[in-house]
Amino acid sequence: MSKRFEDFIKNNREEFDEVEPSADLWSKIEQSLSLQEELPKKPETKTFSLAFVLRVAASVIIVMGIGFGIYLQSQKGTKGIDLAAINPEYAKQQSHYASLVETKLTELRSVAKTDPQLYKEFSAEIAKMDSTYKKLNSDLATSPNQERVLRAMIRNLQIQTEVLNQQLSVIEQFNQMKKGQTNETKNI
């Protein structure tokens, strides 16, 4: 402290001691505290620190990355199997029957325009067999006996081809029967 200020305090010490707070000072303080308690409090807003937000964001990114990686692995596992590595002859048969099924399905789709109800019934049967084929294809990656699963896939394609041939034959007979009926009505 400065020297002048210290000297002033020493010289006037008696005057400082003479002044005392009023008797009702404490009651005024208590009254002002009770008024503050009665006032409605504002709701506290929660704030998040930047570090907390960054940790949560990093956790979400890591979890999404792991999920995406697992998804890619599962996709690679089902589509990445080389059938020729299992058995080259079976791979050729599978490719041949798969192309036959596609050709026959294309022919069957042409019927959809002329007879949609018949097409709906026939395609429902093929859809069931195709779902079985897809299940076999997905099981191929994890199967301990891949050659057996591949034979089952080929057999499924063979059956699909036979069913499609029968369906196309039925459609052809139906169309010939329609032509015969129209020819008879024209002749009469």
C-alpha positions as CSV (number, residue, x, y, z in Angstrom):
1,M,0.0,0.0,0.0
2,S,1.0,3.5,-0.4
3,K,2.6,5.3,2.6
4,R,0.0,8.0,2.6
5,F,-2.9,5.6,2.8
6,E,-1.4,3.7,5.7
7,D,-0.7,6.9,7.6
8,F,-4.4,8.0,7.1
9,I,-5.6,4.7,8.5
10,K,-3.4,4.9,11.5
11,N,-4.3,8.5,12.3
12,N,-8.1,7.9,11.9
13,R,-8.4,4.4,13.4
14,E,-10.7,5.5,16.2
15,E,-13.2,6.8,13.7
16,F,-13.3,3.5,11.8
17,D,-14.1,1.6,15.0
18,E,-16.9,4.0,16.0
19,V,-19.2,3.2,13.0
20,E,-21.0,-0.1,13.4
21,P,-23.7,-1.6,11.2
22,S,-27.3,-1.0,12.0
23,A,-29.2,-3.6,14.1
24,D,-31.6,-4.5,11.3
25,L,-28.9,-5.2,8.7
26,W,-29.1,-8.9,9.1
27,S,-32.9,-8.9,8.8
28,K,-32.6,-6.9,5.5
29,I,-30.1,-9.5,4.2
30,E,-32.4,-12.4,5.2
31,Q,-35.3,-10.6,3.5
32,S,-33.4,-10.1,0.2
33,L,-32.4,-13.8,0.3
34,S,-35.9,-15.0,0.7
35,L,-37.1,-12.8,-2.2
36,Q,-34.4,-14.4,-4.4
37,E,-35.6,-17.9,-3.5
38,E,-39.2,-17.0,-4.3
39,L,-38.4,-15.9,-7.9
40,P,-38.9,-18.6,-10.4
41,K,-35.7,-20.2,-11.5
42,K,-34.9,-20.4,-15.2
43,P,-34.6,-24.0,-16.4
44,E,-31.0,-25.0,-16.9
45,T,-30.0,-25.8,-20.4
46,K,-27.7,-28.7,-20.9
47,T,-24.7,-28.0,-23.1
48,F,-22.4,-30.5,-24.5
49,S,-18.7,-30.0,-24.7
50,L,-17.0,-30.2,-28.1
51,A,-14.9,-33.1,-26.9
52,F,-18.1,-35.1,-25.9
53,V,-19.7,-34.4,-29.3
54,L,-16.5,-35.4,-31.2
55,R,-16.3,-38.7,-29.2
56,V,-19.9,-39.6,-30.0
57,A,-19.4,-38.7,-33.7
58,A,-16.2,-40.8,-33.8
59,S,-18.0,-43.8,-32.2
60,V,-20.9,-43.6,-34.7
61,I,-18.4,-43.5,-37.6
62,I,-16.5,-46.5,-36.3
63,V,-19.7,-48.5,-35.8
64,M,-20.9,-47.6,-39.3
65,G,-17.5,-48.5,-40.8
66,I,-17.5,-51.9,-39.1
67,G,-21.1,-52.6,-40.3
68,F,-20.2,-51.6,-43.8
69,G,-17.1,-53.8,-43.8
70,I,-19.2,-56.8,-42.6
71,Y,-21.7,-56.1,-45.3
72,L,-19.0,-56.0,-48.0
73,Q,-17.5,-59.2,-46.7
74,S,-20.9,-60.9,-46.9
75,Q,-21.5,-59.7,-50.4
76,K,-18.0,-60.7,-51.5
77,G,-18.5,-64.2,-50.0
78,T,-21.7,-65.0,-51.9
79,K,-20.6,-63.6,-55.3
80,G,-16.9,-64.2,-55.3
81,I,-17.0,-68.0,-55.4
82,D,-15.3,-69.4,-58.5
83,L,-17.3,-72.4,-59.5
84,A,-14.6,-73.6,-61.9
85,A,-12.2,-73.9,-58.9
86,I,-14.7,-76.3,-57.2
87,N,-15.3,-78.4,-60.3
88,P,-14.7,-77.1,-63.9
89,E,-17.2,-79.6,-65.4
90,Y,-20.0,-78.6,-63.0
91,A,-19.2,-74.9,-63.6
92,K,-19.8,-75.5,-67.4
93,Q,-23.1,-77.3,-66.7
94,Q,-24.2,-74.6,-64.3
95,S,-23.5,-71.9,-66.9
96,H,-25.3,-73.9,-69.6
97,Y,-28.4,-74.5,-67.6
98,A,-28.5,-70.9,-66.3
99,S,-28.4,-69.6,-69.9
100,L,-31.2,-72.1,-70.9
101,V,-33.4,-70.9,-68.0
102,E,-32.9,-67.3,-69.0
103,T,-33.8,-68.1,-72.6
104,K,-36.9,-70.0,-71.6
105,L,-37.9,-67.2,-69.2
106,T,-37.7,-64.7,-72.0
107,E,-40.0,-66.9,-74.1
108,L,-42.4,-67.2,-71.1
109,R,-42.4,-63.4,-70.7
110,S,-43.7,-63.0,-74.2
111,V,-46.8,-64.9,-73.1
112,A,-47.5,-62.3,-70.4
113,K,-48.9,-59.9,-73.1
114,T,-51.4,-62.4,-74.5
115,D,-52.4,-64.3,-71.3
116,P,-51.3,-62.5,-68.1
117,Q,-53.2,-64.9,-65.7
118,L,-51.4,-67.9,-67.2
119,Y,-48.1,-66.1,-67.0
120,K,-48.7,-65.2,-63.4
121,E,-49.3,-68.9,-62.4
122,F,-46.3,-70.1,-64.4
123,S,-43.9,-67.5,-63.1
124,A,-45.0,-68.2,-59.5
125,E,-43.7,-71.8,-59.8
126,I,-40.5,-70.6,-61.3
127,A,-40.0,-68.0,-58.6
128,K,-40.2,-70.7,-55.9
129,M,-37.5,-72.7,-57.6
130,D,-35.4,-69.6,-58.2
131,S,-35.5,-68.7,-54.5
132,T,-34.3,-72.2,-53.7
133,Y,-31.5,-71.8,-56.2
134,K,-30.5,-68.4,-54.7
135,K,-30.5,-70.0,-51.2
136,L,-28.2,-72.8,-52.5
137,N,-25.9,-70.2,-54.1
138,S,-25.6,-68.3,-50.8
139,D,-25.0,-71.6,-48.9
140,L,-22.2,-72.5,-51.3
141,A,-19.7,-70.1,-49.7
142,T,-20.1,-71.6,-46.2
143,S,-20.7,-75.2,-47.1
144,P,-18.1,-77.8,-46.2
145,N,-19.1,-79.9,-49.3
146,Q,-19.3,-77.2,-52.0
147,E,-19.3,-79.8,-54.8
148,R,-22.5,-81.3,-53.5
149,V,-24.2,-77.9,-53.2
150,L,-23.0,-77.1,-56.8
151,R,-24.6,-80.4,-58.0
152,A,-27.9,-79.4,-56.2
153,M,-27.7,-76.0,-57.9
154,I,-27.3,-77.7,-61.3
155,R,-30.2,-80.1,-60.6
156,N,-32.4,-77.1,-59.6
157,L,-31.5,-75.4,-62.9
158,Q,-32.3,-78.7,-64.8
159,I,-35.7,-78.9,-63.1
160,Q,-36.4,-75.2,-63.9
161,T,-35.6,-75.9,-67.5
162,E,-37.9,-78.9,-67.7
163,V,-40.7,-77.0,-66.0
164,L,-40.3,-74.1,-68.4
165,N,-40.3,-76.5,-71.4
166,Q,-43.5,-78.0,-70.1
167,Q,-45.1,-74.6,-69.5
168,L,-44.1,-73.4,-73.0
169,S,-45.5,-76.7,-74.4
170,V,-48.8,-76.1,-72.6
171,I,-48.9,-72.6,-73.9
172,E,-48.2,-73.7,-77.5
173,Q,-51.0,-76.4,-77.2
174,F,-53.4,-73.8,-75.8
175,N,-52.6,-71.4,-78.7
176,Q,-53.1,-74.2,-81.3
177,M,-56.4,-75.1,-79.6
178,K,-57.5,-71.4,-79.8
179,K,-56.5,-71.3,-83.5
180,G,-58.5,-74.5,-84.2
181,Q,-61.5,-73.0,-82.6
182,T,-61.3,-69.7,-84.5
183,N,-60.8,-71.7,-87.8
184,E,-63.9,-73.8,-87.0
185,T,-66.0,-70.7,-86.3
186,K,-64.8,-69.1,-89.6
187,N,-65.7,-72.3,-91.6
188,I,-69.2,-72.4,-90.2
